[in-house]
Amino acid sequence: MSSEVSFDTIVGHTHPKAVLTAAIVSGRIAHAYLFHGESHIGKSMTATAFAKAALCAHLQTGQVSGRPTLASCDQCSSCHAVDSRSHPDLHLIQPDGAQIKIGQIRELQNAIAFKPMIGSRKWFLIDEADAMNPEAANSFLKTLEEPPDHSTLILITARPQALLPTVLSRCQSVRFSPPPPNELSQWLQKRRGIAIHEAQDLATLAMGKIGIAAEADPAALKNERDRILDALSREHLEDPSELFNEPEELASSQGQLYKTLDTIEIWLRDVLISRHVSEPSLLINQDIPDRISAWGRAVPTDHVLETLTLIHLLKRASPRNLNHALVLETVLLKLRDAVVRESAPGPKQN
């Protein structure tokens, strides 16, 4: 995928892009933003495009249907520096290992104290901001309370609830949602030069996540999805050795845990739809409708809803240092209870 990024190369996110465009056009760029939403759906790309547009020496502005539009020129030295990740006024902070550490925040604080070298504003993109350890978060709060006028901080996270309330209250919230599947598949056709049916399959397997769809191998994505769904089969759920071995592999890291939970969540969503609607086009996993329907017939709606609620709560509550395998075991045990309960014989009649 090309390293160049701009608003017009980002699929979806109409509302966030409109908010950020209006901020640049009006000259009312906030000192701190919170970009939040599911992982891999384009938050970091949008943050970079936002900074690039604001730093562009020849920004192109216009209007469509009465709304302002803008596009970076992609030709000036500033645009080239952003694309090559060498712009002196654009700083990216990412976790060092599993955490963003106090030393990284102190480096940010030293850099933010100096005025911009080229443009009128310095930009600091903190990716996976929820990875700040307590010491780093408390130190960062001091900067956030009184940021220099020449700076903008963008916190990017899939877990805003893990940030300090005092941090959240000082940021302008911008929520991101996965792009519609048809938009993502059209984008993939152009971006990756693939046929429409391949693009549709890839958009589905990537679960609407542009960051995954842009580079992933479709066959690898399908294999991983099938491996996760195999863990939900009755044979696996009823076999203790299988049940307790699966989490070690399917939750080997926080990223893998969330990927597994997302896959299960989408699967259960499809199961619910199959129980009430007979239209396969409404399913995310459109290539396995019979398997979805069979699961839907076997497990009642209330058990599916209970599991979805559990996944939602675990995603919101689980800290980074929680035992990932234990989180997944909790979900699999919940599903096992539902499957075993429904397959167990009823009481004998006298």
VOPAGU-2260 file (C-alpha; in pm, 1 decimal, decimal comma):
REM VOPAGU-2260
SITE   aa  ch    i         X         Y         Z
SITE  MET   A    0       0,0       0,0       0,0
SITE  SER   A    1     127,2     350,5     -79,1
SITE  SER   A    2     271,7     550,8     207,9
SITE  GLU   A    3      82,7     860,0      91,3
SITE  VAL   A    4    -224,1     936,8     298,8
SITE  SER   A    5    -489,3    1206,2     270,6
SITE  PHE   A    6    -858,4    1243,3     344,9
SITE  ASP   A    7    -959,5    1137,0      -4,6
SITE  THR   A    8    -767,0     808,7      25,4
SITE  ILE   A    9    -945,8     705,5     345,9
SITE  VAL   A   10   -1260,5     499,4     303,1
SITE  GLY   A   11   -1562,2     582,5     519,0
SITE  HIS   A   12   -1545,4     804,7     829,0
SITE  THR   A   13   -1757,4    1076,2     668,5
SITE  HIS   A   14   -1846,4    1247,2     995,6
SITE  PRO   A   15   -1494,2    1250,2    1147,5
SITE  LYS   A   16   -1349,6    1386,4     824,9
SITE  ALA   A   17   -1618,9    1656,3     811,8
SITE  VAL   A   18   -1544,3    1762,1    1170,4
SITE  LEU   A   19   -1170,4    1778,2    1108,4
SITE  THR   A   20   -1209,6    1955,0     774,1
SITE  ALA   A   21   -1424,8    2222,2     937,9
SITE  ALA   A   22   -1161,4    2267,2    1210,2
SITE  ILE   A   23    -885,0    2335,6     956,4
SITE  VAL   A   24   -1097,1    2558,5     731,4
SITE  SER   A   25   -1220,3    2766,8    1024,5
SITE  GLY   A   26    -880,1    2780,7    1190,6
SITE  ARG   A   27   -1025,8    2634,4    1509,1
SITE  ILE   A   28    -808,5    2330,9    1559,7
SITE  ALA   A   29    -838,7    2197,3    1914,2
SITE  HIS   A   30    -537,4    2140,8    2136,3
SITE  ALA   A   31    -637,0    1781,3    2209,4
SITE  TYR   A   32    -849,8    1519,0    2033,2
SITE  LEU   A   33    -957,4    1168,3    2127,5
SITE  PHE   A   34    -991,9     944,1    1821,8
SITE  HIS   A   35   -1172,7     631,9    1942,7
SITE  GLY   A   36   -1340,1     331,0    1784,0
SITE  GLU   A   37   -1259,6     -28,8    1695,4
SITE  SER   A   38    -900,9    -121,0    1616,0
SITE  HIS   A   39    -767,8    -115,5    1258,4
SITE  ILE   A   40   -1051,1      93,8    1111,7
SITE  GLY   A   41    -845,2     396,6    1006,1
SITE  LYS   A   42    -809,2     616,8    1315,2
SITE  SER   A   43    -431,4     650,0    1282,7
SITE  MET   A   44    -453,8     706,0     907,3
SITE  THR   A   45    -708,6     981,0     961,6
SITE  ALA   A   46    -495,6    1143,1    1231,8
SITE  THR   A   47    -197,1    1149,0     995,4
SITE  ALA   A   48    -410,3    1288,6     711,7
SITE  PHE   A   49    -543,5    1557,9     946,9
SITE  ALA   A   50    -193,6    1665,7    1046,2
SITE  LYS   A   51     -71,8    1646,7     686,2
SITE  ALA   A   52    -350,7    1873,9     562,7
SITE  ALA   A   53    -284,7    2128,1     837,6
SITE  LEU   A   54      91,1    2126,9     762,0
SITE  CYS   A   55      51,1    2141,8     382,2
SITE  ALA   A   56     200,3    2453,1     221,1
SITE  HIS   A   57     -50,1    2454,4     -66,1
SITE  LEU   A   58    -369,4    2318,0      84,6
SITE  GLN   A   59    -654,3    2293,1    -165,1
SITE  THR   A   60    -996,1    2391,7     -32,8
SITE  GLY   A   61   -1342,5    2384,6    -186,1
SITE  GLN   A   62   -1706,9    2302,2    -124,6
SITE  VAL   A   63   -1935,0    2010,4    -206,0
SITE  SER   A   64   -2308,2    2038,1    -131,0
SITE  GLY   A   65   -2239,5    2340,9      84,5
SITE  ARG   A   66   -1979,2    2165,2     298,1
SITE  PRO   A   67   -1610,6    2256,0     302,8
SITE  THR   A   68   -1359,1    2016,7     148,6
SITE  LEU   A   69    -982,5    2012,1     149,3
SITE  ALA   A   70    -697,3    1812,6       6,8
SITE  SER   A   71    -326,3    1824,4      74,5
SITE  CYS   A   72    -123,3    1899,4    -237,5
SITE  ASP   A   73     101,7    1592,8    -197,5
SITE  GLN   A   74     376,4    1790,4    -373,5
SITE  CYS   A   75     522,8    2033,4    -122,1
SITE  SER   A   76     819,6    1950,5      99,9
SITE  SER   A   77     590,1    1928,1     402,2
SITE  CYS   A   78     365,2    1665,8     240,0
SITE  HIS   A   79     667,0    1463,1     129,8
SITE  ALA   A   80     810,1    1479,4     481,9
SITE  VAL   A   81     483,2    1355,0     634,0
SITE  ASP   A   82     462,2    1069,4     383,0
SITE  SER   A   83     821,5     967,1     459,2
SITE  ARG   A   84     760,4    1002,2     834,6
SITE  SER   A   85    1038,5    1258,2     866,1
SITE  HIS   A   86     847,4    1581,3     933,4
SITE  PRO   A   87    1007,9    1763,7    1229,0
SITE  ASP   A   88     670,8    1894,2    1350,5
SITE  LEU   A   89     489,7    1558,6    1343,5
SITE  HIS   A   90     565,0    1315,1    1625,2
SITE  LEU   A   91     427,7     961,5    1665,5
SITE  ILE   A   92     429,0     794,7    2006,1
SITE  GLN   A   93     360,5     419,7    2018,0
SITE  PRO   A   94     387,2     157,0    2292,3
SITE  ASP   A   95     738,3      45,3    2377,4
SITE  GLY   A   96     661,8    -322,8    2412,2
SITE  ALA   A   97     328,2    -347,5    2595,2
SITE  GLN   A   98     326,4       3,9    2740,4
SITE  ILE   A   99     381,6     370,9    2672,7
SITE  LYS   A  100     636,4     456,5    2938,7
SITE  ILE   A  101     721,5     765,0    3141,4
SITE  GLY   A  102    1041,4     820,7    2939,7
SITE  GLN   A  103     838,5     851,1    2617,4
SITE  ILE   A  104     607,5    1107,5    2775,8
SITE  ARG   A  105     905,1    1307,8    2900,9
SITE  GLU   A  106    1044,8    1310,6    2546,5
SITE  LEU   A  107     705,6    1440,0    2427,4
SITE  GLN   A  108     711,2    1709,7    2694,0
SITE  ASN   A  109    1058,9    1820,4    2589,5
SITE  ALA   A  110     959,7    1833,1    2222,4
SITE  ILE   A  111     631,5    2015,1    2277,4
SITE  ALA   A  112     805,9    2298,8    2463,1
SITE  PHE   A  113     982,5    2415,4    2145,4
SITE  LYS   A  114     805,9    2606,5    1870,4
SITE  PRO   A  115     737,9    2443,8    1532,3
SITE  MET   A  116    1032,9    2425,8    1294,1
SITE  ILE   A  117     837,4    2458,2     968,0
SITE  GLY   A  118     465,7    2516,9    1013,6
SITE  SER   A  119     258,4    2703,0    1268,7
SITE  ARG   A  120     173,7    2398,7    1479,6
SITE  LYS   A  121     335,8    2084,4    1616,9
SITE  TRP   A  122     143,9    1755,6    1608,0
SITE  PHE   A  123     170,5    1465,3    1849,6
SITE  LEU   A  124      -9,3    1140,1    1765,1
SITE  ILE   A  125     -29,5     900,5    2061,4
SITE  ASP   A  126    -126,4     561,5    1917,4
SITE  GLU   A  127    -281,1     308,4    2156,7
SITE  ALA   A  128    -302,7     583,2    2416,6
SITE  ASP   A  129    -464,5     340,2    2661,1
SITE  ALA   A  130    -123,1     167,3    2683,2
SITE  MET   A  131      16,4     448,0    2898,7
SITE  ASN   A  132     122,3     303,6    3232,5
SITE  PRO   A  133      -2,3     490,8    3545,1
SITE  GLU   A  134     315,4     694,7    3581,5
SITE  ALA   A  135     310,0     797,8    3215,5
SITE  ALA   A  136     -63,7     880,6    3224,6
SITE  ASN   A  137     -27,3    1105,4    3528,6
SITE  SER   A  138     268,8    1285,2    3376,1
SITE  PHE   A  139      87,9    1325,8    3043,4
SITE  LEU   A  140    -209,0    1481,0    3222,4
SITE  LYS   A  141       9,6    1774,0    3326,5
SITE  THR   A  142      85,8    1848,8    2961,7
SITE  LEU   A  143    -277,5    1805,3    2863,0
SITE  GLU   A  144    -392,1    2054,1    3128,0
SITE  GLU   A  145    -185,7    2338,1    2977,3
SITE  PRO   A  146     -72,0    2248,9    2624,3
SITE  PRO   A  147     126,5    2516,1    2434,8
SITE  ASP   A  148     -78,1    2717,2    2186,4
SITE  HIS   A  149     131,6    2585,5    1899,9
SITE  SER   A  150      50,9    2216,8    1962,7
SITE  THR   A  151    -217,9    1958,8    1895,5
SITE  LEU   A  152    -229,5    1622,4    2070,5
SITE  ILE   A  153    -429,1    1333,5    1919,8
SITE  LEU   A  154    -493,6    1033,2    2142,4
SITE  ILE   A  155    -584,8     724,8    1941,9
SITE  THR   A  156    -744,5     427,7    2114,1
SITE  ALA   A  157    -985,6     137,9    2082,7
SITE  ARG   A  158   -1042,6     145,8    2460,5
SITE  PRO   A  159   -1123,5     500,8    2574,2
SITE  GLN   A  160   -1265,8     363,9    2900,1
SITE  ALA   A  161    -910,8     266,2    2998,7
SITE  LEU   A  162    -798,4     630,2    3001,0
SITE  LEU   A  163    -818,4     855,5    3303,5
SITE  PRO   A  164   -1148,1    1049,7    3322,3
SITE  THR   A  165    -945,8    1368,9    3358,8
SITE  VAL   A  166    -771,6    1289,6    3028,6
SITE  LEU   A  167   -1100,3    1219,4    2850,6
SITE  SER   A  168   -1255,9    1542,8    2975,3
SITE  ARG   A  169    -977,4    1751,1    2819,5
SITE  CYS   A  170   -1004,8    1605,6    2468,4
SITE  GLN   A  171   -1249,9    1671,1    2187,2
SITE  SER   A  172   -1406,8    1332,7    2118,1
SITE  VAL   A  173   -1416,4    1202,8    1759,2
SITE  ARG   A  174   -1577,1     859,8    1724,8
SITE  PHE   A  175   -1493,3     623,9    1438,3
SITE  SER   A  176   -1700,4     332,3    1309,3
SITE  PRO   A  177   -1613,0      64,0    1052,3
SITE  PRO   A  178   -1691,6     174,5     694,5
SITE  PRO   A  179   -1989,4      11,9     518,4
SITE  PRO   A  180   -1884,7    -316,9     351,2
SITE  ASN   A  181   -1977,4    -193,5       3,4
SITE  GLU   A  182   -1759,2     117,7      43,2
SITE  LEU   A  183   -1468,4     -87,7     170,8
SITE  SER   A  184   -1498,4    -342,0    -111,4
SITE  GLN   A  185   -1505,1     -62,6    -373,6
SITE  TRP   A  186   -1198,2      93,2    -213,1
SITE  LEU   A  187   -1019,1    -243,0    -213,2
SITE  GLN   A  188   -1090,7    -295,0    -582,9
SITE  LYS   A  189    -906,2      27,7    -662,7
SITE  ARG   A  190    -640,1       7,2    -392,4
SITE  ARG   A  191    -539,7    -355,8    -441,1
SITE  GLY   A  192    -649,9    -402,6    -802,0
SITE  ILE   A  193    -866,3    -705,3    -726,9
SITE  ALA   A  194   -1196,9    -828,3    -869,0
SITE  ILE   A  195   -1526,2    -727,9    -708,7
SITE  HIS   A  196   -1602,4   -1071,5    -558,9
SITE  GLU   A  197   -1249,9   -1090,5    -411,4
SITE  ALA   A  198   -1289,4    -742,2    -265,5
SITE  GLN   A  199   -1625,4    -831,7    -113,2
SITE  ASP   A  200   -1483,9   -1147,7      44,3
SITE  LEU   A  201   -1181,6    -959,1     179,5
SITE  ALA   A  202   -1396,7    -680,5     326,6
SITE  THR   A  203   -1605,1    -946,3     499,9
SITE  LEU   A  204   -1310,3   -1145,5     634,9
SITE  ALA   A  205   -1141,5    -826,2     758,9
SITE  MET   A  206   -1463,1    -743,2     949,3
SITE  GLY   A  207   -1470,9    -394,0     799,8
SITE  LYS   A  208   -1124,3    -308,0     931,6
SITE  ILE   A  209    -943,1    -108,7     667,5
SITE  GLY   A  210    -602,5    -154,4     829,4
SITE  ILE   A  211    -632,4    -531,4     794,9
SITE  ALA   A  212    -807,2    -538,2     457,3
SITE  ALA   A  213    -544,3    -312,3     301,3
SITE  GLU   A  214    -259,5    -559,6     341,9
SITE  ALA   A  215    -379,8    -898,8     463,8
SITE  ASP   A  216    -378,4   -1221,5     265,9
SITE  PRO   A  217    -745,2   -1326,2     216,5
SITE  ALA   A  218    -662,4   -1696,5     247,4
SITE  ALA   A  219    -482,1   -1636,9     577,4
SITE  LEU   A  220    -776,2   -1436,6     709,9
SITE  LYS   A  221   -1019,5   -1712,9     615,4
SITE  ASN   A  222    -804,0   -1978,6     777,6
SITE  GLU   A  223    -782,0   -1778,1    1097,7
SITE  ARG   A  224   -1157,6   -1717,6    1107,6
SITE  ASP   A  225   -1227,7   -2086,2    1050,3
SITE  ARG   A  226    -980,3   -2182,3    1322,6
SITE  ILE   A  227   -1161,0   -1956,4    1569,8
SITE  LEU   A  228   -1504,5   -2083,0    1467,2
SITE  ASP   A  229   -1385,5   -2443,7    1497,5
SITE  ALA   A  230   -1328,1   -2371,2    1866,6
SITE  LEU   A  231   -1703,3   -2302,4    1894,3
SITE  SER   A  232   -1805,6   -2642,3    1761,6
SITE  ARG   A  233   -1986,4   -2876,0    1999,7
SITE  GLU   A  234   -1700,3   -3126,2    1979,5
SITE  HIS   A  235   -1447,8   -2868,3    2099,1
SITE  LEU   A  236   -1670,8   -2711,1    2362,8
SITE  GLU   A  237   -1762,4   -3045,6    2517,7
SITE  ASP   A  238   -1405,7   -3177,1    2525,1
SITE  PRO   A  239   -1218,8   -3028,5    2827,8
SITE  SER   A  240    -876,7   -3087,2    2671,7
SITE  GLU   A  241    -979,9   -2894,4    2359,7
SITE  LEU   A  242   -1166,0   -2626,1    2552,2
SITE  PHE   A  243    -874,2   -2534,3    2775,1
SITE  ASN   A  244    -604,5   -2566,4    2509,1
SITE  GLU   A  245    -767,4   -2330,7    2258,9
SITE  PRO   A  246    -724,2   -2006,9    2461,5
SITE  GLU   A  247    -346,5   -2045,7    2475,4
SITE  GLU   A  248    -328,8   -2003,9    2098,7
SITE  LEU   A  249    -634,9   -1791,1    2027,4
SITE  ALA   A  250    -551,1   -1541,2    2304,7
SITE  SER   A  251    -171,2   -1545,2    2289,0
SITE  SER   A  252    -159,2   -1163,1    2304,6
SITE  GLN   A  253    -400,5    -880,4    2366,7
SITE  GLY   A  254    -425,5    -815,3    1993,6
SITE  GLN   A  255    -499,8   -1180,4    1922,3
SITE  LEU   A  256    -753,3   -1192,5    2206,3
SITE  TYR   A  257    -943,8    -895,3    2066,9
SITE  LYS   A  258    -931,8   -1042,8    1716,5
SITE  THR   A  259   -1076,4   -1369,3    1849,0
SITE  LEU   A  260   -1347,0   -1191,1    2049,6
SITE  ASP   A  261   -1437,4    -977,8    1746,6
SITE  THR   A  262   -1472,6   -1291,0    1533,7
SITE  ILE   A  263   -1695,0   -1460,3    1793,1
SITE  GLU   A  264   -1900,8   -1143,8    1833,4
SITE  ILE   A  265   -1965,6   -1117,8    1459,2
SITE  TRP   A  266   -2044,9   -1490,2    1443,3
SITE  LEU   A  267   -2306,5   -1455,9    1717,3
SITE  ARG   A  268   -2449,4   -1149,0    1544,7
SITE  ASP   A  269   -2493,6   -1359,2    1229,4
SITE  VAL   A  270   -2656,5   -1635,5    1436,2
SITE  LEU   A  271   -2913,1   -1389,1    1571,0
SITE  ILE   A  272   -2992,6   -1260,8    1222,0
SITE  SER   A  273   -3031,6   -1612,9    1084,6
SITE  ARG   A  274   -3296,1   -1689,6    1348,3
SITE  HIS   A  275   -3518,3   -1404,1    1236,7
SITE  VAL   A  276   -3427,6   -1323,5     874,1
SITE  SER   A  277   -3375,2   -1564,1     585,1
SITE  GLU   A  278   -3175,1   -1319,5     371,5
SITE  PRO   A  279   -2806,8   -1438,0     344,5
SITE  SER   A  280   -2691,6   -1096,9     217,2
SITE  LEU   A  281   -2744,2    -955,6     567,3
SITE  LEU   A  282   -2484,7   -1192,0     711,8
SITE  ILE   A  283   -2121,9   -1093,8     759,4
SITE  ASN   A  284   -2001,0   -1451,9     709,5
SITE  GLN   A  285   -2195,5   -1495,7     388,2
SITE  ASP   A  286   -1989,1   -1792,0     268,0
SITE  ILE   A  287   -2108,8   -2025,4     548,5
SITE  PRO   A  288   -2487,0   -1962,7     585,1
SITE  ASP   A  289   -2571,9   -2330,1     654,1
SITE  ARG   A  290   -2326,6   -2345,7     941,5
SITE  ILE   A  291   -2472,7   -2026,9    1088,4
SITE  SER   A  292   -2829,2   -2153,0    1057,0
SITE  ALA   A  293   -2741,3   -2484,0    1223,8
SITE  TRP   A  294   -2588,0   -2301,9    1519,2
SITE  GLY   A  295   -2888,5   -2071,5    1534,8
SITE  ARG   A  296   -3124,7   -2367,1    1558,9
SITE  ALA   A  297   -2916,3   -2527,6    1834,6
SITE  VAL   A  298   -2869,2   -2233,7    2071,4
SITE  PRO   A  299   -3155,7   -2011,3    2196,1
SITE  THR   A  300   -3153,5   -1637,7    2146,7
SITE  ASP   A  301   -3122,6   -1555,8    2517,7
SITE  HIS   A  302   -2799,6   -1758,4    2544,8
SITE  VAL   A  303   -2654,8   -1580,3    2242,9
SITE  LEU   A  304   -2746,3   -1241,4    2388,6
SITE  GLU   A  305   -2595,3   -1333,4    2725,2
SITE  THR   A  306   -2267,5   -1425,3    2557,3
SITE  LEU   A  307   -2263,0   -1104,5    2353,5
SITE  THR   A  308   -2317,1    -905,8    2673,2
SITE  LEU   A  309   -2032,5   -1092,9    2840,8
SITE  ILE   A  310   -1795,9   -1020,0    2551,1
SITE  HIS   A  311   -1890,5    -653,6    2559,4
SITE  LEU   A  312   -1822,8    -631,7    2933,5
SITE  LEU   A  313   -1491,1    -815,8    2907,4
SITE  LYS   A  314   -1373,2    -589,0    2627,0
SITE  ARG   A  315   -1453,0    -282,4    2831,3
SITE  ALA   A  316   -1316,8    -408,6    3160,8
SITE  SER   A  317   -1009,3    -615,1    3078,9
SITE  PRO   A  318    -684,2    -430,5    3149,2
SITE  ARG   A  319    -375,9    -497,2    2941,3
SITE  ASN   A  320    -210,2    -707,7    3210,2
SITE  LEU   A  321    -507,5    -942,8    3254,9
SITE  ASN   A  322    -456,8   -1308,9    3169,4
SITE  HIS   A  323    -573,6   -1314,9    2807,0
SITE  ALA   A  324    -631,4   -1690,1    2800,0
SITE  LEU   A  325    -852,2   -1661,5    3108,6
SITE  VAL   A  326   -1069,3   -1399,7    2938,1
SITE  LEU   A  327   -1126,9   -1626,7    2638,0
SITE  GLU   A  328   -1187,0   -1929,6    2861,8
SITE  THR   A  329   -1467,2   -1734,6    3029,7
SITE  VAL   A  330   -1638,0   -1678,1    2694,6
SITE  LEU   A  331   -1590,4   -2038,5    2577,8
SITE  LEU   A  332   -1727,7   -2174,7    2905,4
SITE  LYS   A  333   -2033,0   -1953,6    2863,8
SITE  LEU   A  334   -2087,3   -2094,2    2515,0
SITE  ARG   A  335   -2025,9   -2448,4    2636,0
SITE  ASP   A  336   -2294,7   -2409,9    2900,4
SITE  ALA   A  337   -2538,7   -2301,1    2632,0
SITE  VAL   A  338   -2449,7   -2584,2    2392,5
SITE  VAL   A  339   -2441,4   -2857,2    2657,7
SITE  ARG   A  340   -2763,1   -2736,8    2818,0
SITE  GLU   A  341   -2946,0   -2746,1    2487,3
SITE  SER   A  342   -2805,7   -3084,4    2384,9
SITE  ALA   A  343   -2864,3   -3254,3    2719,0
SITE  PRO   A  344   -3165,0   -3489,9    2737,2
SITE  GLY   A  345   -3471,8   -3362,4    2917,0
SITE  PRO   A  346   -3614,5   -3511,6    3235,4
SITE  LYS   A  347   -3766,2   -3854,7    3206,6
SITE  GLN   A  348   -4143,5   -3877,3    3205,8
SITE  ASN   A  349   -4306,7   -4098,5    3471,6
